[in-house]
Amino acid sequence: MLITVVEALRVRGPAAYGDAPAVMGTWSTASGCVAGAFVHTPPFPLLLSVMPGQAVAELAETLAADGRRPPGVTGRHELAEAFAAEWRIATGVDFRIWERRRLYRLEKVEPPDTPGRARLARPADRDLLLGWYYDAEREIRERPGDHDAAVDDRIAYGGLTIWERDGIPVALAGRTRMVAGMVRIAPVYTPSEHRRHGYGAAATAAVSQAAVDAGAEEVVVFADLANPGSNTIHRRIGYQPLDDYLVISFGSTRRGG
C-alpha cells in the first residue's frame, strides 16, 4: 500500500488524496541505512512500513511534537498496535481497532465461470463509477474523501475494469499503477442488487490477469477479515494469504477529558 500511494502522489501531486498535502518520511539507523518509512495522506490513516520498535516510538513522538493528528494508523498487525500504544503515551488519545485486513498475493489466476465479460471503464462511465465509489464508502464506513480526481485518473490509465452482464455494468475492480513490478488490486465493488452471482470475483480475476499480462511480477489485494466471503473468493481465484494488517482509529478526545 505504501509504495502505490507514493506512486499516486508522484503522478497526481501532493494533494492527490485531499486538500491537505501528504506528509512522508523515513527512519535511518546510525549507519545511515533506511530502516522504516511512513506516509500520511489526510484525511486517511497514517501508513507504516516495516520498522524497528525504536522508529515506531520516535515517529509517534515526532508527529505529536509537530502538531500532527492523524485519525488512525494502518500497518502490519504488530506495528500498528505498537504505534497506537506509543501514540497514546505521546498524546493521551485512546484507540480502537477499526478493521482487520489480510494481504493476499496472486499465485495464478483461476477465473470463475461467470456469465458476462470484462471491459475497461470509459469516460462515459464516470458518473456510474463515482456513484459506486460513494456507495462502497458508505458501506465500509471509510472516512470521507473526494473521489472525482481518483476516478478520472483511474479511467485515464486503464485502472478500472467493469464486469458486464447482457450489456449492464454489474461489478467493478480496479488496479493501481504498476510500481517496482507490483500492482495492488483495489477497489472491488458489486452493487447490492447484483451480488451473489460471482460478478465481483469475475471482475477481480479479470483485472488480476490484466496486471499479469502487463508485466506485473507481484499482484496483491487486501480483504477485510470480517467478510469471510471476500476472503474465500480471493483464494478461489488464485490468491494466497501473505500477512495480516490492522487499521486502528484514534479517539478524538484524551482519556479523562
N, C-alpha and C positions, 0 to 999 in steps of 0.2 A: 504493500500500500504506500509506503514511504516514497519509493522511487517513482511510482506512477503519479503521485500527487506532485512531486517536484517537477516531473516532466510536464505536467499540465501548467504549472506555474511558469516554466521556461517558455512554453509556447504561447500561453494566453496572458501572461503578465502577472504581477504580484497580487492583484485583486481578483484572481480567477474564481475564487470561491466566495466572494463577498466584497463589500465596500472597504472593509478593513484589510490592509495589506498583510500578507503572510509573514511569519517570523520563523526563522530556522537557525540551527547552529550545530556545532559538533563539540565533542569532548575528546581531548587527546591525553595520552599517557605522558609521563615525564620524558620519554624518549622521542616524543613528537608523533607517535603513531595514533591516528584517529581510531577511537575505540567505541564511539557512540555518536548518534545524531538524533535530532528531533525536528519536527515541522509542526507549526500551528497555523491553521487557516481558519480564522474566525468566520462564522460562529461555531465551527465544528471542534471536536475534541483535539487535544494535543496528540500527535502521533510519535511513538517512540520506536527507535531501532533497538536491537540488542545492545546492551551497555553494562558496564560493571556497576556494582552497588554504589561505589563512590560517586560515579557520574550521576546516578539517579538522585542522590541526596543533594549534590551540588546544583543540579538542574532545578530542583524544587526551590532551593534557597535563592538561586539567581533570578528565576522568574518572579518569585514573590517580592524580592527586593526591588525589581524593576517595575512593579505595579501590574504585572500581567495577571489576568484572571481567566484562564481557560475554563470552559464549562465542564470539562472532563478530560479523560485520557484513554487512548487506545494503544494496546501493545500486547506482547506475549503475556500470558496469564500471570506469571510470577513478577514480571517487570511492572505491569500496570498496577498490581496490588502494592508493590514496593513504592512506586511513585505516589500513589494515593496516600499511603501511610506517611511518607515524607511531606507531602503537601499539607496534611492535617497538622503536622508538627510546625510547619513554616507559617501556616495561615490560620489555624484553628478551625478550618472548614471540614465538616464531615463528608462522607461519600457513600455511595451505594453502587452496586453492580447493576448496570443498565441493560447489558446484553452480553451473552456468552457466544463466541463465534469459533467456528472451526475452519482452518485454512486447508483447502484441498489442492492437490496438484494433479494435472492430467497425465495419465499414462498412455491411453489410446482411446480415441473417440469410438464409442459404441452407440451409434444413432438409433433412437427408438423408432418403431414402426408406427408413425403418427400421420394421419391424413393431413395434407396441406403442403406448403412449400415455404422456403425462406427467401427473403429478398432484403436488400439494403434499404434503409429508410431514405426518403427523398424530402426535399424542401416542402413539398405539398403535404407531408405527414406531420409537419411541425406542431400544429395545434393539437392533433391527436396525441402526440408524444408528450407534449407539455402536460396535458390533462392526466396522462398515465403517470408521469413523474410525480405530480402533486398527489394523486390518489395513493400511490405507493408510499409516499412520505407520511401521509396521514395514517396509513395502516400500521406502519412500523414505528411510529412515534419519533421519527427523526426530527432533529432540530430544524427550524425553518431556514430556507435558503431560496435564492433566486436561480431558477433552473433555465431561464431563457438562453443565456450565453452558453451554458453547458450543452444544451440540446443542439443549438446552432453549430457549435464546434464539433460535436459528435457526428452530426449529419455531414458536415464538410469533409471529414476524413474517413467516412465509412465506418464509424464506430457504433452504429445502432442497426440491429437486424430485426425485422418484423417477421413473425410467422403468420401466414395467411391460410385460411380455410375457406374454399369456394370464393376467393377474392376478398374476404373480410379479414382485416387485421385482428388477431386473437391473442397475441403474446409478443413480448419484447425481450431481447437480450442484447447487451452492449459489451464492448471491449475497449480497454484503454489503448492508447498508442503503445507500440512496442518500444521498450527501453531496456537496454542491457540484455536483449534476447528474450525478454519476458513480457507477457500480456496478462492483465488481470480482467476477468470477466465480471462486469457489473454495468448497469443494474440488470436484474432479471425480474420481469413482472408479467402477470397474467390478470386481466380484469376479472372480477368475481364471477361474472356471468359466463366466462369461458373456461373456468377451472375444472379440474378432474378429468381432462381429456388428453393430458400429456403435451399440451402445446408449449408450456414453459420449458419442459425438458427438451423438446424438439428444437426450440429456438436456441437454447443453451448449447446443445450438441452442434448445431449448425455454426454458431459463432465461434465455438471452440475449434472446429475443423478449419474454419476460415483463418483463425490465428495460426494454426499449424501450417496451413498452406502458404501463409505469408512469411514463414520462416521462423516463427517463434520457437525457441528451444524449451521454454517453460511457460505453461499456461496454468494459471491458478484462479481460485474462486473462494470467497468466504460464504459460509452458511450459518445462519442463526441456529444454535443448538436447541432452542426452544421449538423449532419447526422440524420435527422428525421426517416429515415428507420430503422437504427440500434436501436434507442430508442423504436420504435414501436415493433420491433421484440423481444426485451428483455421483454417487458410487455406481449407480446403474449405467450411467452414460460414460464411465471411464475414469472418474476421479478417485484418488486415494487420499485419506487424511494425512496431513503433514504436521500441523501444530494447532494448539488452542490459544485463543486470544480473549481478552476482556475489553469491553467498553464500560468505563466507570464514569458515573456522573457525580460532579461535586455539588454540595449544597450551596445555597445562596446566602446562608447566614452562618455565623460562627456558633459553635457549641456554647450553650448557656446564654446566647444573645436573644 
